């Protein structure tokens, strides 16, 4: 992670303005340009050439007008080729140089911007892999997707258009101001007065526009999230005939976006015409003042003062003032244009800073704790054996054989401190045992398995793995020892073989096929159009739920992990298929510690111990026969006296 993107700071959530815009802008500029110092230097150089060229070329107009007036009065040679044309050619050459320089800096900025955004997306995605699950619990998928799309795109405009425009405008303003002081202080005062009106309009109209643009940005994120949710839930929508209600809800969300966009664009569209008309008013006022200056010769510009000191002839003064007025009119447009261009970029700046702050908020989120220093080894302690490697102070290591002994000692846990989910849970799973959790939804079954993985940290108590506190084990190594089949199966875009191999990336094709056969998935896989090379897309939408879950079981089988966690692993599999894979599952579980979460109680009868949970507490424990004999909650659930839910 780059140093620029890793600096701790506060953040905003979608739709709010940047809390510290100056700091955010400074950080963004440092991130974009510090790694492109040479290219940035060329950008500044070419922007300087383009800006100075435009101003210098405009100044040549006064020379041409002066010469034409003198020729008309017979005070200069009528040879246009030697007098006028060289100035026209020179002015054209200067404009051409400015155009080339403008083209050059825009191309360079495009490369800088695209490289910056690519690097930013890479680092965002890399950082996202190390964020704790709690972060994803608090952010919708649509909101996270907006970071990679809407928020990144706002910075593209800032880097490719706004920043070069601001640099160019600043240089142009300085250069034009210098020429204006030289030509006419009187007309300069007119320009400054109208410019004050433009700044006033930009400040008051622009602030309202920016506020509504930020509301628009938030509404756009809401719309994206709603569309994503409805796309994923199309089957449910159709099953429950929810199409009309979904349309009504979408219309409400879309109307909110439309209203925000209408208000934002209304102010933005007002700002442009207001500033343009003020610019035209300035042009007229400057022209009127210029005529008065020509009529009375009362000019106080540095050039006029110079001519007075040098006792220039009257005819030359008339020519001088006429050329000066024409050039000054061009300068007045050039002076206003940068201000209006920057004002038009105002909303883009505000939105880009808000987007940058949202991105930096995600990047600055504390990554998941990597855990302790104990790592997992295979074959290092003993051939074909898993072991925990504990580093010792003298540089040597102590090896603890991985047996699969997992224990909970008075564990208390809640996703928030205000709401406790598990209350003083104590249990143990000896090596090779199959432990089952049963109970109603929300009793805490899946939470227990999440704690074994250390997806979340407990508030109090202790969880040990082969006598080692799991907090001392590096999280990656802890999770490598656990094979998991989740209730919600997720398949990735890729072939069937790729999805099975996801359990162990170095598994051979033969090992993946063997795992599929054990899971009884080989039969349906071989009947797919391309067999194991069939491409899966859209989370395996071309497969049934049962087939998707069989692939998840095969994925866990190929992982060869010493401990298995099966969270409703057969919930989407019919009874006949379940019977067919029982033998394969038994082979898979042989010699392994297995945690099973099941609603179908017939699947846990052969468990060594069954834990019955209710409201985060273990109310019964024992094997099947013992619990039946107790005639408690498990007995009622098993005999159908109570529904599990």
C-alpha angles and dihedrals in degrees: 000000000000120000092237094056095042099059109121116245144138123273147199136234126232117303099017123110121250110279093212107022096172093052092044092050092047091050093047093049091048091050093048102041107027090074092045102047097144093046090046091053090053090049092054090045094051093043088053092051093047094048097045091044093057093049095043092049090053090053090059090066091073090055092051093047091048091052093047092052092048091048090050091053092046092245095119139039113280090218098121093182093061097035112030106021096058089055092047091049091047091050091048091049091051091050090048091052089050091050092050091048090048091051091048097052092045091053092048092047090051090056092045092049096046092046091048094050092046091051090046093052090047092052093043091054092043090051091047090061090063099045118112120251088248088071092056091045088062099044128061121229090244091054092051092047089053089062091061095041119023099025095044091047092055088058092049089063091044093053100039100039117007102049096046088046092053092049092047092046093051093051092044092050092052094046094045092046090054092051091046091054089050093049107036134349090185095058090040089062089055090051092049092049093053090042089058088057091051092051090048092051092046092051097049101035094036094053091055091047092050092050092054093043089058090050087049091053091053092047089051090054090050091051092049091050092049093049091049091049093049092046092053092045100048093119092052091046092053095042091056095036090240095148097110093046090048090052091051092049091047090050090054092050092043092048089054090053091046093051093048091047092047093053094043094049093042091061091040092051091047093052094058098052092042092054092042092053091047086052091053090048089053091050091054094046092049090050092051093048089046091055090051090049090051090048099048102023091223099143124148101190119130091248092052091048089051091053091049091052090048091048094236115193119262094245090053089049090055091049091045094052093046093052090043092053093050092049091044091055088056090047091052090057091046090049093052097040097069091047092051092044091052091046089053088053092051095096091045090053093050093046093045092051091048090049092047091051091051090051093046089049090059093043092049094050108118109260122236113282107258091217129225134331099262111110137191121248133184121207093352094101097032132351113277091359131121117226142170113242113213114191115224127212092251091059096258124111137233118216123214114190112239104241101159097244106156124178137180115205115193093321117188118187140166130169084228128023090241096058120048115204102178120038120201095323115188122177141133138211115201120210111288095012125133111221120190130199120203132172143106124306111285094023091120103258098131090039090063092055090046089057092051087057090045091234082145132020122236125242094224141349128050139273116200131192113198088341093309121116105243089227088069092055120086106249096230091054092044091055093044088064092054125076110200133194109187127204090234103059116208121195123189130223105272140074125314087250091054092052093051091046089054086087091063117006095203094052115125124235089252091054091049092050091048090052090049090052091050089051090047089240096118093083097059093036093058089051093056116104094257099018112217089355093060110127117237120206136172094030091308094307090164090063131072119250090252093051091049090052092049088056089051090053090049088050090055091046094054091051091071090206118173092228127045130200114194112188104189088321093170099034093112096042122094120241094254093052090044090056090049094055096041092091091049090047091049089053090048092050095045109120091000132109107241131194114196128190111194141166091184098077094195088072094061102045092104094050118125090226134010121203117202111204129196125175093344096311133102104239098172136018136176140087123301096270093046093050093046089051091052090058091211133127094314091051091052091048094047096047092045097248088129130024113240092236 
